[in-house]
Amino acid sequence: MSAGVFVNLPVRDLDVAVGFFTALGFAAGPRRPGADSAQLRFDGIHLVLHLPAVFEAFAGSPVCDTGTAREVIIGLGVDRREQVDALVERAVAAGGEVLGPGRDLGHLYMRGFRDPDGHQWSFLHMEG
């Protein structure tokens, strides 16, 4: 029944956003010149990026100001704890903002960052 998870986000600049996420290991799909949206994949998850006007048309409401509020926190699980820090470091190198050191909760290790558009993400590893 599952065809995957689709996460839709507004972005100010598609080229910057696609470059950021491909630096993290997302695979970009084909994009036609002048497109208002772009689709990427990461481990079965579809990330669909839209220019603000397109996102607002889909959502039926204004885009959230990520400088003052969070509309969602997206967490992506990885196989090994070391991947958490490595991927967050890649996010920072690609223009993201780290949200502090990793958090070790015993069975769960996670670390957060914001993408260039201010959306909050985390990579996490769960034991077991």
C-alpha positions in Angstrom: 0.0 0.0 0.0 2.8 2.4 0.7 4.3 4.4 -2.2 6.6 6.3 0.1 6.5 9.4 2.2 6.3 12.8 0.5 7.5 15.9 2.4 6.6 19.2 0.7 8.5 22.4 1.7 8.7 25.9 0.4 12.1 27.3 -0.5 13.3 30.7 -1.7 15.7 29.4 -4.3 15.3 26.0 -5.9 18.9 25.8 -7.1 20.3 26.6 -3.7 18.0 24.1 -2.0 18.6 21.3 -4.5 22.4 21.9 -4.1 22.1 21.8 -0.3 20.1 18.5 -0.3 22.2 16.8 -2.9 25.3 17.6 -0.7 23.5 15.6 2.0 23.1 12.6 -0.3 19.6 13.2 -1.7 19.2 12.2 -5.3 17.7 14.9 -7.5 15.1 14.0 -10.0 14.9 15.5 -13.5 13.9 19.1 -13.6 12.7 21.2 -16.5 14.1 24.7 -17.0 12.0 27.3 -15.3 10.3 24.8 -13.0 8.6 26.0 -9.8 9.2 22.7 -8.0 11.9 20.0 -7.7 11.8 16.5 -6.3 14.6 14.7 -4.5 14.8 11.2 -2.9 16.5 10.0 0.2 16.1 6.4 1.4 12.5 6.0 0.1 11.5 9.5 1.1 10.4 12.0 -1.5 11.3 15.6 -0.8 9.3 18.0 -2.9 10.6 21.6 -2.9 8.4 24.4 -4.1 8.8 28.1 -4.7 6.6 30.0 -2.1 3.7 30.9 -4.4 3.4 27.3 -5.5 3.5 26.0 -2.0 0.9 28.5 -0.8 -1.4 27.3 -3.6 -1.1 23.7 -2.5 -1.3 24.5 1.2 -4.1 27.1 0.9 -2.3 29.3 3.5 0.8 31.5 3.7 4.3 30.1 4.0 5.5 30.1 7.6 8.2 32.5 8.6 11.0 30.1 9.6 12.9 32.9 11.2 10.2 33.1 14.0 8.3 29.8 13.9 8.6 26.1 13.0 6.0 24.4 10.8 7.5 21.0 11.2 10.7 19.2 12.4 11.8 16.5 10.0 13.8 13.6 11.5 15.6 11.1 9.3 16.9 7.8 10.8 20.3 6.4 9.8 21.9 3.0 10.4 24.9 4.1 12.5 25.5 6.7 15.1 28.5 8.0 13.3 26.4 8.9 10.4 24.4 11.4 12.5 27.3 13.7 13.1 28.8 13.1 9.6 25.6 14.1 7.9 25.0 17.2 10.1 28.6 18.3 9.4 27.8 17.9 5.7 24.7 20.0 6.2 26.7 22.8 7.8 29.4 22.6 5.0 26.6 23.0 2.4 25.2 26.1 4.1 23.0 24.8 6.9 23.1 25.9 10.6 23.9 23.4 13.3 21.6 23.4 16.3 24.2 22.4 18.9 25.9 19.2 19.9 24.3 15.8 19.5 21.9 14.6 22.2 22.5 11.1 23.6 19.3 9.7 25.2 20.8 6.2 25.7 18.8 4.3 23.1 18.6 7.3 20.8 21.3 9.7 19.5 20.2 12.7 17.5 21.5 16.0 16.2 19.6 18.9 14.6 20.2 21.5 11.9 18.4 24.1 9.8 18.5 24.1 6.1 19.2 27.4 4.2 15.4 28.1 4.2 15.2 27.7 8.0 13.4 24.4 8.1 14.4 22.3 11.1 15.8 18.8 10.5 17.5 16.1 12.6 19.4 12.9 11.9 18.9 10.2 14.4 20.1 6.7 15.2 18.1 4.4 17.4 19.7 1.3 19.0 18.1 -2.0 18.3 
